[in-house]
Amino acid sequence: MTWQIWSVVPVWLAAVAAAVIIGLTSAPEARVTWLGVALAGAVIVTFFIQLAIQRKEGFVVRAMASVTGAIVVLAIASGVFALVG
C-alpha cells in the first residue's frame, strides 16, 4: 500500500499548489474558472501517473483517491476564496 499512496499524493500536492497560485495571481471574479481548470489538470495528471505505473490492481481505487483528494483541496480553496473576497 505504501507505493500506492505515493502515486496519489503528487496529485494532491499539485492541487494545493494550483490553489495557492490561483489565489495569488488571479482576479477574484476569475478564481472559480481557474479552479475548474485546475481540477481538469488534476484529472489528467491522475491518469498520467496511474497509467505510468502500469499496474492493473487497484487502478480504480488509486484514481478515485487522487481525484477525490484534489476535489476536496479545491473545494476548500473555493470556500477560502469566497470568505476572503
SULLINPE-V697786 format. One line per field, one symbol per residue. burial: b if it has 9 or more other ideal C-beta (glycine too) atoms within 8 Angstrom, else e. A space follows every 50 residues. Layout:
burial->???
This chain:
burial->eeebeebbebbbebbbebbeebbeeeeeeebeebbeebbebbbebbbebb eeeeeeeebeebbebbbebbbebbebbbebbeeee
